[in-house]
Amino acid sequence: MVEAHGFRLVPATHLETPVAMGPDRAEVSLYAALFEPEAEPPWL
């Protein structure tokens, strides 16, 4: 259904990738950067 509408789901391994955020360049997961800054991905 998702693909039929032109969307793709981001794999969990991509969402768990650390990225540098904020002025102190602290590493957080991509999931935290995109959705919930203080949260761990719900599948962990």
Backbone as a chain_set.jsonl record, in Angstrom:
{"seq": "MVEAHGFRLVPATHLETPVAMGPDRAEVSLYAALFEPEAEPPWL", "coords": {"N": [[0.823, -1.186, 0.0], [1.887, 1.242, 0.844], [4.037, 1.626, -0.978], [2.562, 1.682, -3.323], [1.551, 4.214, -3.342], [3.733, 5.735, -3.806], [5.573, 6.009, -1.736], [8.312, 5.099, 0.427], [9.404, 2.978, 3.036], [11.689, 3.779, 5.593], [14.496, 1.87, 6.357], [15.064, 0.223, 9.515], [17.747, 0.036, 10.272], [18.859, 2.3, 9.092], [17.55, 4.33, 10.471], [18.645, 4.024, 12.959], [21.19, 4.966, 12.739], [23.842, 7.012, 13.881], [23.823, 10.577, 14.066], [25.252, 13.84, 13.963], [24.078, 16.465, 15.935], [22.778, 19.711, 16.768], [24.27, 22.565, 18.513], [26.422, 21.593, 20.004], [27.124, 19.405, 18.623], [26.39, 16.81, 19.351], [25.924, 13.288, 19.154], [23.052, 11.689, 17.999], [20.438, 9.298, 17.331], [19.238, 8.915, 13.965], [16.501, 8.583, 13.947], [15.771, 9.906, 16.36], [16.563, 12.489, 15.672], [14.792, 13.097, 13.623], [12.183, 12.543, 14.614], [11.645, 12.184, 17.547], [13.333, 13.831, 19.822], [14.235, 13.121, 22.452], [13.852, 10.43, 22.666], [14.265, 6.865, 22.378], [14.393, 4.671, 19.527], [11.29, 2.975, 18.985], [11.439, 0.205, 18.545], [13.608, -0.818, 19.832]], "CA": [[0.0, 0.0, 0.0], [2.771, 2.414, 0.939], [4.736, 1.765, -2.252], [1.577, 2.0, -4.361], [1.35, 5.658, -3.306], [4.999, 6.395, -4.084], [6.38, 6.174, -0.531], [9.133, 3.971, 0.851], [9.719, 2.98, 4.456], [13.117, 3.85, 5.898], [14.888, 0.701, 7.147], [15.428, 0.47, 10.913], [19.198, 0.25, 10.381], [19.137, 3.701, 8.735], [17.046, 5.186, 11.548], [19.52, 3.852, 14.129], [22.481, 5.575, 12.421], [24.102, 8.236, 14.635], [24.071, 11.82, 13.337], [25.633, 14.953, 14.841], [23.006, 17.472, 15.982], [22.855, 20.81, 17.722], [25.508, 23.359, 18.559], [27.524, 20.807, 20.575], [27.352, 18.297, 17.666], [26.167, 15.527, 20.022], [25.361, 12.276, 18.262], [21.772, 11.072, 18.32], [20.013, 8.468, 16.208], [18.475, 9.619, 12.939], [15.115, 8.55, 14.433], [15.619, 10.985, 17.329], [16.699, 13.761, 14.963], [13.613, 13.338, 12.79], [10.874, 12.362, 15.236], [11.553, 12.391, 18.996], [14.705, 14.104, 20.274], [14.604, 12.495, 23.724], [13.372, 9.046, 22.683], [14.919, 5.768, 21.655], [13.446, 4.066, 18.591], [10.367, 2.092, 19.705], [11.704, -1.22, 18.328], [14.76, -1.233, 20.632]], "C": [[0.871, 1.255, 0.0], [3.46, 2.665, -0.397], [3.8, 2.138, -3.385], [1.325, 3.509, -4.432], [2.657, 6.432, -3.449], [5.882, 6.646, -2.868], [7.221, 4.929, -0.291], [9.393, 4.096, 2.337], [11.232, 3.008, 4.637], [13.475, 2.637, 6.748], [15.333, 1.091, 8.56], [16.928, 0.744, 11.046], [19.578, 1.683, 10.009], [18.711, 4.627, 9.864], [17.885, 5.089, 12.812], [20.896, 4.488, 13.925], [22.682, 6.852, 13.228], [24.373, 9.414, 13.704], [24.405, 12.907, 14.35], [24.567, 16.042, 14.762], [23.342, 18.563, 16.99], [24.195, 21.501, 17.737], [26.692, 22.586, 19.138], [27.866, 19.592, 19.728], [27.247, 16.928, 18.334], [25.534, 14.551, 19.045], [24.073, 11.709, 18.836], [21.401, 10.19, 17.137], [19.243, 9.325, 15.197], [17.0, 9.653, 13.329], [14.872, 9.712, 15.403], [15.68, 12.349, 16.642], [15.44, 14.1, 14.174], [12.303, 13.367, 13.568], [10.799, 12.732, 16.712], [12.941, 12.596, 19.576], [15.135, 13.374, 21.548], [14.3, 11.003, 23.768], [14.311, 8.095, 21.951], [13.92, 5.244, 20.628], [12.575, 3.026, 19.303], [10.654, 0.605, 19.534], [12.905, -1.704, 19.134], [14.346, -1.661, 22.019]], "O": [[0.622, 2.203, -0.746], [3.465, 3.793, -0.891], [4.201, 2.839, -4.314], [0.927, 4.02, -5.478], [2.689, 7.645, -3.238], [6.84, 7.414, -2.951], [6.881, 3.839, -0.75], [9.581, 5.201, 2.845], [11.963, 2.335, 3.911], [12.824, 2.392, 7.765], [15.907, 2.16, 8.766], [17.334, 1.588, 11.844], [20.534, 2.225, 10.566], [19.408, 5.59, 10.185], [17.837, 5.987, 13.653], [21.689, 4.539, 14.865], [21.789, 7.699, 13.263], [25.057, 9.276, 12.69], [23.895, 12.893, 15.47], [24.197, 16.488, 13.676], [24.097, 18.347, 17.938], [25.137, 21.084, 17.063], [27.841, 22.881, 18.809], [28.778, 18.834, 20.058], [27.935, 15.988, 17.934], [24.712, 14.934, 18.212], [24.012, 11.306, 19.997], [21.982, 10.318, 16.06], [18.664, 10.349, 15.56], [16.318, 10.645, 13.071], [13.875, 10.423, 15.277], [14.929, 13.258, 16.996], [15.067, 15.268, 14.071], [11.402, 14.133, 13.225], [9.946, 13.536, 17.088], [13.659, 11.622, 19.801], [16.312, 13.045, 21.69], [14.476, 10.372, 24.81], [15.042, 8.48, 21.038], [12.712, 5.361, 20.838], [13.076, 2.274, 20.139], [10.149, -0.196, 20.32], [13.196, -2.9, 19.123], [15.194, -2.041, 22.826]]}, "num_chains": 1, "name": "protein.A"}
